[in-house]
Amino acid sequence: MKPLIEKNDAEKVVVVIMDKEHRPVERFVFEISQPTLLSISSDSLLSHVEQLLRAFILKISVCDAVLNNNPPGCSFSVLVHTREAATRSMEKVQVIKDFPWIVADEQEVHMKEPRLIPLKTMTSDIVKMQLYVEERAQKT
């Protein structure tokens, strides 16, 4: 994922919690954007973004109070939404070839009429990040 963030090719990262039938019950969405003229290629800027991402992930651990309980037997997957040209360029980079990327099933990507819960937003000179949860109305 690091090459995608460095080149501003990652639009969002989504952690999808799925029930036994592999239908999403929750989707934790991390939207990441940066000014078009800025590149997060230096280690110090990338380290700063990683620290911000950690703070956002910690926010997930305290959001149970606003979410309904998940059914037993849930699993998860991590989805990376990329810009259009990113897939073609990823295939050319050897580092990414060692880790096979696959297109997500449509069932994992969308939920019908989810409840939207904003969790955290942060804007700085180098990056804008937003975290929200989409929760399925009926989890059981």
C-alpha positions in Angstrom: 0.0 0.0 0.0 3.0 2.3 0.6 3.6 2.9 -3.2 -0.1 3.8 -3.7 -0.1 6.3 -0.9 3.3 7.8 -2.0 1.8 8.4 -5.5 -1.6 9.6 -4.3 -3.2 6.6 -6.0 -5.1 5.2 -3.0 -8.5 6.9 -2.7 -9.6 4.9 0.4 -8.8 1.9 2.5 -11.8 -0.1 3.7 -11.9 -2.8 6.4 -15.0 -4.8 5.8 -16.5 -7.0 8.5 -18.6 -9.8 6.9 -21.1 -12.3 8.3 -21.0 -16.1 7.7 -22.6 -15.6 4.3 -19.8 -13.1 3.3 -22.2 -10.1 3.4 -20.9 -6.9 4.8 -22.2 -5.9 8.3 -19.8 -3.0 8.8 -17.4 -1.1 6.6 -14.7 1.1 8.2 -13.7 3.6 5.5 -10.5 5.5 5.7 -10.5 8.2 3.0 -7.0 9.6 2.3 -6.3 12.6 0.1 -3.5 15.1 -0.4 -2.9 18.2 -2.4 -2.2 17.3 -6.0 1.1 19.2 -6.1 2.4 17.4 -3.0 4.0 14.0 -3.0 4.3 11.9 0.1 7.5 10.3 -1.0 9.9 11.4 1.7 10.3 9.1 4.7 9.4 11.8 7.2 6.1 12.7 5.5 5.2 9.0 5.1 6.0 8.4 8.7 3.7 11.3 9.7 0.9 9.8 7.6 1.5 6.4 9.3 1.2 8.0 12.7 -2.0 9.7 11.7 -3.4 6.4 10.4 -2.5 4.8 13.8 -4.6 7.4 15.6 -7.5 6.7 13.3 -7.2 3.0 13.9 -7.3 3.5 17.6 -10.6 5.4 17.1 -12.1 2.1 15.9 -11.4 0.4 19.3 -13.7 2.9 21.0 -16.6 3.0 18.5 -18.3 -0.2 19.9 -20.6 2.1 22.0 -22.3 3.4 18.8 -22.4 0.2 16.8 -24.8 -2.8 17.2 -23.3 -6.2 18.0 -22.1 -8.3 15.1 -23.4 -11.8 14.5 -21.1 -14.7 15.5 -18.7 -16.1 13.0 -17.7 -12.8 11.3 -14.6 -12.4 9.2 -12.9 -9.4 7.6 -11.1 -8.2 4.5 -9.1 -5.1 3.6 -10.0 -3.3 0.4 -7.9 -0.6 -1.2 -9.8 1.6 -3.6 -7.3 3.0 -6.2 -7.4 5.6 -8.9 -8.0 4.4 -12.5 -4.4 4.2 -13.7 -3.0 2.8 -10.5 -3.8 -0.8 -11.3 -1.8 -0.8 -14.5 1.2 0.9 -12.9 1.0 -1.6 -9.9 1.4 -4.6 -12.3 4.7 -3.1 -13.5 6.3 -2.7 -10.0 8.1 -5.9 -8.9 7.5 -5.3 -5.2 3.7 -5.4 -5.8 3.9 -8.4 -8.1 5.2 -10.5 -5.1 1.9 -9.6 -3.3 -1.0 -10.5 -5.6 -3.8 -7.9 -5.7 -7.3 -9.1 -6.6 -10.4 -7.3 -7.6 -13.0 -7.4 -4.7 -16.3 -9.2 -5.1 -19.1 -6.7 -5.7 -20.9 -8.2 -2.6 -18.0 -7.0 -0.4 -17.9 -3.5 -1.8 -21.5 -2.3 -1.4 -24.1 -2.4 1.3 -27.8 -1.5 0.8 -28.9 1.6 2.8 -26.2 1.5 5.5 -26.2 3.7 8.6 -23.3 6.2 8.3 -21.4 7.0 11.5 -18.6 9.7 11.2 -15.7 8.8 13.6 -12.8 11.2 12.9 -11.6 13.8 10.4 -8.2 15.5 10.2 -7.0 18.1 7.8 -3.4 19.3 7.6 -1.1 20.9 5.0 0.0 17.5 3.7 -3.0 15.2 4.0 -6.7 15.1 4.7 -8.0 11.9 6.3 -11.5 10.9 7.2 -12.8 7.8 9.0 -16.4 6.7 9.1 -18.4 3.5 9.5 -21.1 2.1 7.3 -23.3 -0.2 9.4 -25.9 -2.6 7.9 -29.4 -1.9 9.4 -30.2 -5.6 10.1 -27.1 -7.5 11.2 -28.8 -10.8 12.1 
